[in-house]
Amino acid sequence: MSDPQPQKVQSSLTNPQVITAVIGGVVTLIAAILGFLPSIMNRPPEATAIVVVTATPQDVVASPEPATAVPTTVEAVIVPSATPIPPTPIPPTDLPIASPVPPTPEPPTAVPAQPANALFIWDDVSFTAINIGGSTLSLVGVTFNSGRGFWDARDWGPSLYNSVPPRDCLRLRDSTSGQRNPPPECADLYGLILVGSPALFWRSGDAFDVLRNGQVIASCPVAAGRCEVYIG
């Protein structure tokens, strides 16, 4: 038995209906692209339109499926806040901290020295107190002390020791000596007392002190023979 003869198959490319359907599908595809092109251009880049075109022999063009929106997922990213950097401590320097300078105390005002108003003159047998000031001299509270002898001015008498006139004098004299004249600095003898030891204070030791109310106001060397003192 011989093989059957093959039947002649008509190509689909020569079929007028197929050709017409293909041309219609191409035209429909172009029109669809032109229609959706503006919306595609204005659509966010993450959403893409998908157009499905099916060519059928019946010249029916399938409607494009609506584009499936690509879901956009926004993930919250928490950025940890920057940890504050503590300030770098400044190393101490070797410079000393300046201490406050205390105010310099003002020096005390010097009290001007008062001019002497009493002159004491002595020799081997007599002692003379002369007022060399310009006013009456008071010997209240005045004593003389050498450690070996002592004399209180009150013993010259209450009406004499507290009111010696200027240039006048009060005298002590050794009772064993003869008469003596006052020194020339004494203009007038205001009072005289004859005394014995221990009232001869100027004859004992190297110096004697002049005190007023118990405070030493002058120290007079015995060898000098005279001493000027201010008695206030």
TAQUI-V565313 format. One record per residue. N is the residue number from 1. RES is the residue in one small letter. SS is DSSP state (helix for helix, strand for strand, loop for the rest). PHI is phi as a letter, one per 40 degrees, with the letter a starting at -180 (* if undefined). PSI is psi as a letter, one per 20 degrees, with the letter a starting at -180 (none if undefined). Layout:
n | res | ss | phi | psi
N | RES | SS | PHI | PSI
N | RES | SS | PHI | PSI
This chain:
n | res | ss | phi | psi
1 | m | loop | * | p
2 | s | loop | c | q
3 | d | loop | c | q
4 | p | loop | c | q
5 | q | loop | c | p
6 | p | loop | c | q
7 | q | loop | c | q
8 | k | loop | c | o
9 | v | loop | c | p
10 | q | loop | c | p
11 | s | loop | c | p
12 | s | helix | c | i
13 | l | helix | c | i
14 | t | helix | c | j
15 | n | loop | c | p
16 | p | helix | c | h
17 | q | helix | c | h
18 | v | helix | c | g
19 | i | helix | c | g
20 | t | helix | c | g
21 | a | helix | c | h
22 | v | helix | c | g
23 | i | helix | c | g
24 | g | helix | c | h
25 | g | helix | c | h
26 | v | helix | c | g
27 | v | helix | c | g
28 | t | helix | c | h
29 | l | helix | c | g
30 | i | helix | c | g
31 | a | helix | c | g
32 | a | helix | c | g
33 | i | helix | c | g
34 | l | helix | c | h
35 | g | helix | c | h
36 | f | helix | c | i
37 | l | helix | c | g
38 | p | helix | c | g
39 | s | helix | c | h
40 | i | helix | c | h
41 | m | helix | c | h
42 | n | helix | c | i
43 | r | loop | c | q
44 | p | loop | d | q
45 | p | loop | c | h
46 | e | loop | c | i
47 | a | loop | b | p
48 | t | loop | b | p
49 | a | loop | c | p
50 | i | loop | b | o
51 | v | loop | b | p
52 | v | loop | b | p
53 | v | loop | b | p
54 | t | loop | b | p
55 | a | loop | c | p
56 | t | loop | b | q
57 | p | loop | c | h
58 | q | loop | c | j
59 | d | loop | g | k
60 | v | loop | b | p
61 | v | loop | b | p
62 | a | loop | c | q
63 | s | loop | c | q
64 | p | loop | c | p
65 | e | loop | c | p
66 | p | loop | c | q
67 | a | loop | c | p
68 | t | loop | c | o
69 | a | loop | c | p
70 | v | loop | c | o
71 | p | loop | c | p
72 | t | loop | c | o
73 | t | loop | b | p
74 | v | loop | b | o
75 | e | loop | c | p
76 | a | loop | c | p
77 | v | loop | b | o
78 | i | loop | c | o
79 | v | loop | c | o
80 | p | loop | c | p
81 | s | loop | c | q
82 | a | loop | c | p
83 | t | loop | c | p
84 | p | loop | c | p
85 | i | loop | c | o
86 | p | loop | c | q
87 | p | loop | c | q
88 | t | loop | c | p
89 | p | loop | c | p
90 | i | loop | c | p
91 | p | loop | c | q
92 | p | loop | c | q
93 | t | loop | c | r
94 | d | loop | c | j
95 | l | loop | c | p
96 | p | loop | c | q
97 | i | loop | c | p
98 | a | loop | c | p
99 | s | loop | c | q
100 | p | loop | c | p
101 | v | loop | c | o
102 | p | loop | c | q
103 | p | loop | c | q
104 | t | loop | c | o
105 | p | loop | c | p
106 | e | loop | c | p
107 | p | loop | c | q
108 | p | loop | c | q
109 | t | loop | c | p
110 | a | loop | c | p
111 | v | loop | c | p
112 | p | loop | d | p
113 | a | loop | c | p
114 | q | loop | c | p
115 | p | loop | c | q
116 | a | loop | c | q
117 | n | loop | b | j
118 | a | strand | b | p
119 | l | strand | b | p
120 | f | strand | b | p
121 | i | strand | b | p
122 | w | strand | a | q
123 | d | loop | b | b
124 | d | loop | c | h
125 | v | loop | b | i
126 | s | strand | a | q
127 | f | strand | b | p
128 | t | strand | b | p
129 | a | strand | b | o
130 | i | strand | b | p
131 | n | strand | c | o
132 | i | loop | b | j
133 | g | loop | c | a
134 | g | loop | c | j
135 | s | loop | b | r
136 | t | loop | c | p
137 | l | strand | b | p
138 | s | loop | b | p
139 | l | loop | b | k
140 | v | loop | c | p
141 | g | loop | g | j
142 | v | strand | c | p
143 | t | strand | b | r
144 | f | strand | b | p
145 | n | strand | a | p
146 | s | loop | b | j
147 | g | loop | g | h
148 | r | loop | b | i
149 | g | loop | a | q
150 | f | strand | a | q
151 | w | strand | a | p
152 | d | strand | b | p
153 | a | helix | c | h
154 | r | helix | c | h
155 | d | helix | c | i
156 | w | helix | c | i
157 | g | loop | h | q
158 | p | loop | c | h
159 | s | loop | c | i
160 | l | loop | b | g
161 | y | loop | c | h
162 | n | loop | b | j
163 | s | loop | a | m
164 | v | strand | c | p
165 | p | loop | c | q
166 | p | loop | d | p
167 | r | loop | g | i
168 | d | strand | c | r
169 | c | strand | a | q
170 | l | strand | b | q
171 | r | strand | b | q
172 | l | strand | b | q
173 | r | strand | a | q
174 | d | strand | d | p
175 | s | loop | c | i
176 | t | loop | c | i
177 | s | loop | c | r
178 | g | loop | c | a
179 | q | loop | c | q
180 | r | loop | b | q
181 | n | loop | c | q
182 | p | loop | c | q
183 | p | loop | c | r
184 | p | loop | c | h
185 | e | loop | c | i
186 | c | loop | c | o
187 | a | loop | c | h
188 | d | strand | a | p
189 | l | strand | c | o
190 | y | strand | c | h
191 | g | strand | a | q
192 | l | strand | b | p
193 | i | strand | b | p
194 | l | strand | c | p
195 | v | strand | b | r
196 | g | loop | b | a
197 | s | loop | c | p
198 | p | loop | c | j
199 | a | loop | c | i
200 | l | loop | c | m
201 | f | helix | c | h
202 | w | helix | c | i
203 | r | helix | b | j
204 | s | loop | b | p
205 | g | loop | g | a
206 | d | loop | c | h
207 | a | strand | a | r
208 | f | strand | b | q
209 | d | strand | b | q
210 | v | strand | b | p
211 | l | strand | b | q
212 | r | strand | b | p
213 | n | loop | f | k
214 | g | loop | g | i
215 | q | strand | b | p
216 | v | strand | c | p
217 | i | strand | b | i
218 | a | strand | a | q
219 | s | strand | b | p
220 | c | strand | b | p
221 | p | strand | c | p
222 | v | helix | c | h
223 | a | helix | c | h
224 | a | helix | c | h
225 | g | loop | g | i
226 | r | strand | a | q
227 | c | strand | a | p
228 | e | strand | b | p
229 | v | strand | a | q
230 | y | loop | c | p
231 | i | loop | b | o
232 | g | loop | c | none
